[in-house]
Amino acid sequence: MIDPDAFLRQEVESASPAKLRWLLIRKALGLCQVVGQMWEEGRTTEAGQWMLRVREIFGELLEGVTDPKHPTAKAVSDLYTFLLKALSKVEQNRDPKGLKDIIDILHIELETWGLFVHNESRSSDFNFGAPSTPAPTGRMGGYAATEWAGLNVEA
């Protein structure tokens, strides 16, 4: 029997910490969009269950900031703390505008990490067999690519 989740499982198991972060952000974004649709359809109980999963993902992303002395750690942890608080308000008031704001932030975060993962994969093309660490090949979001290396999603 073919396991329909085999590809996803392999993708996660072989992903770099940055790509795992990107996958989590993508999942949170998709779930927020689903919640918005469910609210429109009046399926608030189901939407609430998906909001719990989004909260868990934000918690995982926050826990992935492992080095408090890292130059970007405060900014990244502040972002996910803000998103967790915003999510609570959005959920409490079933606020579609607030949910859209969260979705917009997640789009930016997804794009940022997507660029980083792309840069990471390009640099690993030249270092086949090397560990997955970003090369200092430019700036992303105002930070040198190597500055993001201290953030991971291993928890």
N, C-alpha and C positions, 0 to 999 in steps of 0.2 A: 504494500500500500504506500502511496506517495504522500509524504507529509507536506501539506500546503504551507506550513510555516518554516520549512527547512531553509529557504533562501534568506528570510529575515533573520533566522537564528544564526546562520553563517555570517551574515552581514554584521550583526551585533558582536558576535564572538571575535571577529577579525578586525573590528573597527578600532581606530586610534581613540584616545580620550576625547579629542576635539570632535571627531565624527560622532561619537556617542552623545556628546552634548548637542550637536546639530540634530541628531535623530530625536532626542528628547524634546527639543524646542519644536521641531516639526510636528511631533505627536500632540504636544500641548496646543499648538496653533489649530490643528485639525479638530481637536476636541472642543476648543472654544467656538469654532464655527458650527459644529454639531449642536452645541448647547444653544446658540442663537436660533438655529432652525427649530429646535425642540420647543423653545419658548414661544416662537411664532405659532407653532402647532398646538400649544397648550399642554405639552408633555413635560410639566415641571418636575415631576418626581424623577423621571429618567434623566432629565437635564441635571438635577441635583447630584445624581450618582456620578455623572461624567465630570461635574465640577469638583467632586472629591478627587478624582483621578488627576485632574489638572493641578489641584493643590499638591498632591503627592509628587508630581513631576517638578513643580516649582521648588519643593523641598529638596528633591534629589539634586537639582541644579544648584541650589544654595549650598548643600552639603559638599558639592564638588569643588568649592573654593577652599582649598586645603592649606594654603600658605598665607596667613594673615599679613605677613611682611611683604608679600608680593606687590609690586607697584599698582596692579590693576585689581587686586583682591577687594578693596573697599568699594570701588565703583561697581564691580560685578555683584558683590553681595548686597549692596544697596539696591541695585536694580531688582533682584529677586525678592528682597524684603518688600520693596514697593509693590511688586506684582502680587505678592501674597496678600498684602493689605488691601490692594485694589480689588482683588478677586473676592475677598470677604464682603466688601461693600457692594460689589456688583451682584453677588449671590443673594445677599440680604434684601436688596431692593429690586432684584430682577431688572437691572438697569441695562438695556440694550446699548445705549451710548457708551457706558463704561466698559461693556464687553467689547465693543468695537475699538475703544482705545487700547485695551489689552491686546486685541488681535493686531492692531497697527504696530504696537511695540514688538510683538512677537515676530511680525514680518521683518522688521528691521534687524532684530536679533538673529533670525534665521539667515538673512542675507549676509550679515557680518560673519557668522560662523561658517556659512557656505563658502565665502571667499577664503576664509582661513583654511578650511579643509581642502579646497581646490589648490591653494598655495602649498599646503603640506604634501598633497599627492604629487604635485609637480616636482617639489624638491626631492621626494623619495624616488622619483623616476631616475634621477641622476645618482642616487645612492642605493641601488637595489640591494636589499638584504640588510640595510641599516635600520636601526630602531626608528619608529615613527616620531620624529621630533622636527619641529619647524625650523627652516633655515632663515637666517636674517636677511630676507630678500625684499625688503620694502616695508611699507607702513600700511596698517589696516585699522581703520577707525581711530587714527591718531596714535596708535601704539605700534611699536616695532613688532614684527611677527613673533620674535622670540619672547616677548613679554607675556604672551598668552600661554606659553608652555607650562607655567606653574598652576594653571587651572585644569582640573580634570573632573571626571564624573564617577570615578571609582569610589564607591562608598561601601 
